[in-house]
Amino acid sequence: MKKKLVSMLLVSCMTVAMLSGCGNTIEAPEPEVTTPGTTEVTTGNGEGGGTEVVDPLAFTPGTELRMATGYNSAATGIVFDSETIAKANKVTVDEASIRETMEADGKTEDEIKAAIADAKAEAYSGLTITLADGNTYMAGDLKPTWVEVQNRLGMSFTSVYQGNSAAKEFDYWKEQLDQVDMVSGTAAKLNEFGETGSVVNIAEYLDLMPNFKAYLEANPIVRLSITGNVDTGAIYFSPYFDGVNDIERMPLMRTDWVVALLDGEGEFAADASNNTKPAVYQPYMPTSGKVDIDVVTLDGKSVETITKDYDAAGNIVQLMNDAGVMSGVDAVNMLRTYIDTAYNGYYGTTRSNLFVGQNAAWDADELVALLRCVVANPQTLNGTNSVQGIFSREDANNQRRVDMYRFCGTLFGVRGLESRQDYLYVGTDGQLHDARMEVETYEALLRMNDMVKEGLISEAFVKSQDEKTQNYLENDTGFMHYDYNQTQTLYNDSKLDNAAGEKYMAVMVPVAHWFDGTSSNGVYMRFTESWRSVKTDGWGISAAGVAGNQDKLYAALKLIDYAYSPEGTILMSYGPDAFIKTNSDGSYVTFNFNGTQMPEISDATRKELWEKASGNYTNYARQFLGSTLSFMKSQAFEYQCTTEVGREGAGYISNAIGLGTIKHPELALASNSWYTSVPTTLPTTTADNDLINSYTDLTTNFSQAKGDDQVSVLVNIIVNGNGGAVAGFGSAAEAAATVSDTYNGKQYLTIKNTAWAEDQDFYASL
């Protein structure tokens, strides 16, 4: 008897649920060719009638798909590359020595590269790798996920992937699309070539794709994000989700340092401390009155309202500013007294919970006060004379430095700095707005610059020096940053001394003043714009590749539809069943994730993940399993690979999201448009895109890309303030006006709003 397939929902408002419920039974799919999307039809009449299973996307078994698809490198394609196999075998080639010798002999660069390639080919020849499924693989073999897709769906795959980023991969093939059947590309490029007929319009086949169609109907913003033409409703690519409908980045802190400074009876005392620097940062939160905040109770089960009583305690930043330069010890005691008074003893002697507890309620001003205490007390925290406050994952990498202004938006209630598209957000008026043209954006960035002037942001960030998260944690020199939980909390096990209680953990999203339209004076609440949605890359079907070959077309459509089925989503996230823990009857062992029972990875998989990828789930999945390369990735696998400390902090945030104390954008057309997630792409025309590309000031001055030549005005303002950014940025108002009037921001926004209106009209017509 055929086993039941997993049934699940992967669109939850929560991000992570605590591990529980192991041992529940969900039956795994049998390793056989299946045909998801089949339907039963009645045949004949009367006694001769019956039913017949019909697959609307039937194709000849063994149909070959030529796949120019992967993530962004040769290591992350659907087949094993020689470098990955060699790395797993700890086999290396001394490229530097080869280069040095050949350069001394006067060889050309092409000759040197050829010699290195020959040396690698010889060293890597015959190398294999055996994975947790018990199978042995060599370079050129399909990775386990794609072997399993072949087995389940009955198609075959040949990789012609060049190992490029999506944009470069498509550029490589765009003049020879008859040589490929599926190809990676950016949404912009796939839409552009789709409009010329070079990429198949998947929307024409949605009625044959029940899983994909159902997913789009349940998530309107996803549908709008991938619509390439609102007149025809065309869809030219299958969307990629690196997780969906949950939080992405979050604040992370050395929580043991917060405990050391704030907790306990009596006053804080230390043998030595530094002095605080002269105050520059001014209060953001009120200096008088009261503010009520909803928090999750300490046990994580319900919500309660607590009060920030500024009448009783004052504003901590103002209190410190009025006191002037003081010792680190005095600063800590001032913050302790403020917490006791402002919260009327709510946190007791465990004052650290204001920042790191399930019932945390901290805001930007309280963070600045804490940072002043942290950087003034290195002797207590790391036994040296220096501690850095806020840092970025890689302080010299523009792609990571931009996380500083993303954090700025979260701290100071500014939309658009962590947008799913450029710097756009949907306002309370239903129109798109651009953070680069908002005065509030630059006011918030200047507050961050005040923090720089006080030494509360790392020196390496200010000077763009090569410091990284692992260095800060290993050397006990950094306090906090804003990033992904799983990859960054892995360092708890490799860079921190757990025996000494060292702990780097996600903490609650801060309270800020947001103007969501529910009150003319704004509301004090927690809100995160860091919400997962469609990525800007995807896989398209080459029209020339499948031309005149229905088998190829239907096989490609079947692959996409299957990836959005319950069992297909598990396969594309976890890999085959051999990597999943099963009960004696073959059913999955599961745990409670986001309110849904999801499979546990096998013990062998967990062991292998640490051996081959140092616990980094994404690297392991892409490089060794061949999963999470595209389509929809469930975070359930990643969550299991998160350290215990990482799960603790993420669990707090999960509870807060689930109980409604952290608000976020929605992948739907929300009744309050301010909560509508901006689509990842909008249906701008080729002429529109050409015009936008001509606005070079908007593209070159606001880059989020990696590279020494990349410029981010927003980062520069954090570092330099009014000076040292660009001409005309002398004040927040002048900055906003410069982008709007001089950088063609106004014209850009008009184009985007026209496309947004067309998007909404299109959706209303469905």
SULVEN-V952082 format. One record per residue. N is the residue number from 1. RES is the residue in one letter. D_LAST is the distance of its C-alpha to the last C-alpha in whole Angstrom. Layout:
N;RES;D_LAST
N;RES;D_LAST
//
This chain:
1;M;40
2;K;37
3;K;36
4;K;33
5;L;31
6;V;30
7;S;27
8;M;26
9;L;24
10;L;24
11;V;22
12;S;24
13;C;25
14;M;29
15;T;30
16;V;33
17;A;35
18;M;39
19;L;40
20;S;41
21;G;40
22;C;42
23;G;43
24;N;40
25;T;39
26;I;36
27;E;36
28;A;36
29;P;34
30;E;37
31;P;38
32;E;37
33;V;34
34;T;31
35;T;28
36;P;25
37;G;22
38;T;25
39;T;24
40;E;27
41;V;27
42;T;30
43;T;33
44;G;35
45;N;36
46;G;39
47;E;41
48;G;40
49;G;37
50;G;35
51;T;32
52;E;31
53;V;29
54;V;27
55;D;26
56;P;23
57;L;24
58;A;27
59;F;30
60;T;33
61;P;35
62;G;36
63;T;34
64;E;34
65;L;32
66;R;34
67;M;32
68;A;33
69;T;31
70;G;32
71;Y;32
72;N;35
73;S;38
74;A;40
75;A;41
76;T;37
77;G;36
78;I;36
79;V;39
80;F;42
81;D;44
82;S;48
83;E;48
84;T;46
85;I;49
86;A;51
87;K;51
88;A;50
89;N;54
90;K;55
91;V;56
92;T;56
93;V;57
94;D;60
95;E;58
96;A;60
97;S;63
98;I;62
99;R;61
100;E;64
101;T;66
102;M;64
103;E;64
104;A;68
105;D;69
106;G;67
107;K;64
108;T;61
109;E;57
110;D;56
111;E;59
112;I;59
113;K;55
114;A;56
115;A;59
116;I;57
117;A;54
118;D;57
119;A;58
120;K;55
121;A;55
122;E;58
123;A;58
124;Y;54
125;S;55
126;G;55
127;L;54
128;T;51
129;I;50
130;T;49
131;L;47
132;A;46
133;D;45
134;G;48
135;N;47
136;T;49
137;Y;47
138;M;48
139;A;47
140;G;44
141;D;43
142;L;40
143;K;39
144;P;39
145;T;35
146;W;35
147;V;38
148;E;36
149;V;32
150;Q;35
151;N;36
152;R;33
153;L;31
154;G;34
155;M;33
156;S;35
157;F;35
158;T;37
159;S;37
160;V;37
161;Y;36
162;Q;38
163;G;38
164;N;36
165;S;34
166;A;30
167;A;31
168;K;34
169;E;33
170;F;31
171;D;33
172;Y;36
173;W;34
174;K;32
175;E;34
176;Q;35
177;L;32
178;D;33
179;Q;35
180;V;32
181;D;29
182;M;28
183;V;28
184;S;28
185;G;27
186;T;25
187;A;22
188;A;23
189;K;25
190;L;23
191;N;20
192;E;23
193;F;24
194;G;21
195;E;20
196;T;24
197;G;23
198;S;25
199;V;23
200;V;21
201;N;17
202;I;16
203;A;12
204;E;14
205;Y;15
206;L;13
207;D;14
208;L;17
209;M;17
210;P;16
211;N;18
212;F;16
213;K;13
214;A;14
215;Y;15
216;L;12
217;E;10
218;A;13
219;N;13
220;P;11
221;I;13
222;V;14
223;R;11
224;L;11
225;S;15
226;I;15
227;T;12
228;G;15
229;N;13
230;V;11
231;D;11
232;T;11
233;G;9
234;A;12
235;I;14
236;Y;18
237;F;19
238;S;19
239;P;20
240;Y;23
241;F;24
242;D;27
243;G;27
244;V;23
245;N;23
246;D;27
247;I;29
248;E;30
249;R;34
250;M;36
251;P;40
252;L;43
253;M;46
254;R;50
255;T;50
256;D;53
257;W;54
258;V;53
259;V;55
260;A;58
261;L;58
262;L;56
263;D;57
264;G;61
265;E;63
266;G;65
267;E;65
268;F;64
269;A;67
270;A;67
271;D;70
272;A;68
273;S;65
274;N;64
275;N;64
276;T;60
277;K;60
278;P;60
279;A;57
280;V;54
281;Y;51
282;Q;51
283;P;49
284;Y;45
285;M;45
286;P;47
287;T;51
288;S;51
289;G;50
290;K;48
291;V;44
292;D;43
293;I;41
294;D;39
295;V;40
296;V;40
297;T;43
298;L;46
299;D;45
300;G;41
301;K;41
302;S;40
303;V;39
304;E;42
305;T;42
306;I;45
307;T;47
308;K;48
309;D;51
310;Y;51
311;D;54
312;A;56
313;A;56
314;G;55
315;N;52
316;I;53
317;V;53
318;Q;55
319;L;57
320;M;58
321;N;58
322;D;60
323;A;63
324;G;62
325;V;63
326;M;64
327;S;65
328;G;62
329;V;64
330;D;64
331;A;60
332;V;59
333;N;61
334;M;60
335;L;56
336;R;57
337;T;59
338;Y;56
339;I;53
340;D;56
341;T;56
342;A;53
343;Y;51
344;N;54
345;G;55
346;Y;52
347;Y;52
348;G;56
349;T;58
350;T;54
351;R;53
352;S;51
353;N;49
354;L;48
355;F;46
356;V;46
357;G;46
358;Q;43
359;N;44
360;A;44
361;A;43
362;W;44
363;D;43
364;A;44
365;D;47
366;E;48
367;L;47
368;V;49
369;A;52
370;L;52
371;L;52
372;R;55
373;C;56
374;V;55
375;V;56
376;A;60
377;N;61
378;P;60
379;Q;64
380;T;62
381;L;59
382;N;60
383;G;64
384;T;64
385;N;64
386;S;60
387;V;57
388;Q;53
389;G;51
390;I;47
391;F;47
392;S;44
393;R;43
394;E;45
395;D;47
396;A;47
397;N;44
398;N;41
399;Q;38
400;R;40
401;R;41
402;V;38
403;D;38
404;M;40
405;Y;38
406;R;35
407;F;37
408;C;38
409;G;35
410;T;35
411;L;39
412;F;38
413;G;35
414;V;33
415;R;30
416;G;28
417;L;31
418;E;30
419;S;26
420;R;24
421;Q;24
422;D;27
423;Y;28
424;L;25
425;Y;24
426;V;21
427;G;24
428;T;24
429;D;23
430;G;20
431;Q;21
432;L;22
433;H;26
434;D;28
435;A;31
436;R;33
437;M;33
438;E;34
439;V;38
440;E;37
441;T;36
442;Y;40
443;E;42
444;A;40
445;L;42
446;L;45
447;R;45
448;M;45
449;N;48
450;D;50
451;M;49
452;V;50
453;K;54
454;E;55
455;G;54
456;L;52
457;I;49
458;S;51
459;E;53
460;A;52
461;F;48
462;V;50
463;K;52
464;S;49
465;Q;52
466;D;51
467;E;51
468;K;48
469;T;47
470;Q;49
471;N;52
472;Y;52
473;L;52
474;E;54
475;N;57
476;D;56
477;T;55
478;G;52
479;F;50
480;M;46
481;H;43
482;Y;39
483;D;38
484;Y;36
485;N;38
486;Q;39
487;T;40
488;Q;42
489;T;44
490;L;45
491;Y;48
492;N;49
493;D;51
494;S;52
495;K;53
496;L;54
497;D;57
498;N;55
499;A;59
500;A;59
501;G;56
502;E;54
503;K;51
504;Y;48
505;M;45
506;A;41
507;V;41
508;M;39
509;V;37
510;P;39
511;V;39
512;A;38
513;H;37
514;W;33
515;F;32
516;D;28
517;G;29
518;T;30
519;S;33
520;S;35
521;N;37
522;G;35
523;V;35
524;Y;37
525;M;35
526;R;34
527;F;31
528;T;30
529;E;28
530;S;29
531;W;26
532;R;25
533;S;21
534;V;20
535;K;23
536;T;24
537;D;25
538;G;23
539;W;24
540;G;23
541;I;24
542;S;26
543;A;25
544;A;29
545;G;30
546;V;28
547;A;29
548;G;30
549;N;30
550;Q;27
551;D;29
552;K;29
553;L;25
554;Y;24
555;A;27
556;A;25
557;L;22
558;K;23
559;L;25
560;I;22
561;D;20
562;Y;24
563;A;24
564;Y;21
565;S;23
566;P;25
567;E;28
568;G;27
569;T;26
570;I;30
571;L;31
572;M;29
573;S;31
574;Y;34
575;G;35
576;P;37
577;D;38
578;A;42
579;F;41
580;I;40
581;K;42
582;T;42
583;N;44
584;S;47
585;D;45
586;G;42
587;S;40
588;Y;38
589;V;40
590;T;38
591;F;38
592;N;35
593;F;33
594;N;30
595;G;31
596;T;30
597;Q;33
598;M;33
599;P;36
600;E;39
601;I;40
602;S;43
603;D;47
604;A;47
605;T;44
606;R;45
607;K;48
608;E;47
609;L;44
610;W;47
611;E;50
612;K;47
613;A;45
614;S;47
615;G;44
616;N;41
617;Y;39
618;T;36
619;N;39
620;Y;40
621;A;37
622;R;36
623;Q;40
624;F;41
625;L;38
626;G;36
627;S;33
628;T;31
629;L;30
630;S;27
631;F;24
632;M;24
633;K;27
634;S;28
635;Q;31
636;A;33
637;F;35
638;E;36
639;Y;36
640;Q;39
641;C;41
642;T;41
643;T;44
644;E;46
645;V;46
646;G;42
647;R;41
648;E;43
649;G;41
650;A;38
651;G;38
652;Y;39
653;I;36
654;S;34
655;N;36
656;A;35
657;I;31
658;G;31
659;L;33
660;G;31
661;T;34
662;I;32
663;K;29
664;H;26
665;P;23
666;E;20
667;L;17
668;A;14
669;L;14
670;A;17
671;S;18
672;N;21
673;S;20
674;W;23
675;Y;22
676;T;19
677;S;19
678;V;19
679;P;17
680;T;20
681;T;19
682;L;17
683;P;16
684;T;19
685;T;21
686;T;24
687;A;26
688;D;25
689;N;26
690;D;29
691;L;30
692;I;29
693;N;31
694;S;34
695;Y;34
696;T;36
697;D;38
698;L;34
699;T;34
700;T;38
701;N;39
702;F;36
703;S;36
704;Q;35
705;A;36
706;K;40
707;G;43
708;D;46
709;D;45
710;Q;41
711;V;41
712;S;40
713;V;41
714;L;39
715;V;42
716;N;44
717;I;44
718;I;45
719;V;48
720;N;49
721;G;48
722;N;48
723;G;51
724;G;50
725;A;46
726;V;46
727;A;47
728;G;46
729;F;45
730;G;48
731;S;46
732;A;42
733;A;42
734;E;43
735;A;41
736;A;38
737;A;39
738;T;40
739;V;36
740;S;35
741;D;37
742;T;39
743;Y;37
744;N;34
745;G;32
746;K;31
747;Q;29
748;Y;28
749;L;26
750;T;25
751;I;23
752;K;21
753;N;20
754;T;19
755;A;17
756;W;16
757;A;15
758;E;13
759;D;11
760;Q;10
761;D;9
762;F;7
763;Y;5
764;A;6
765;S;4
766;L;0
//
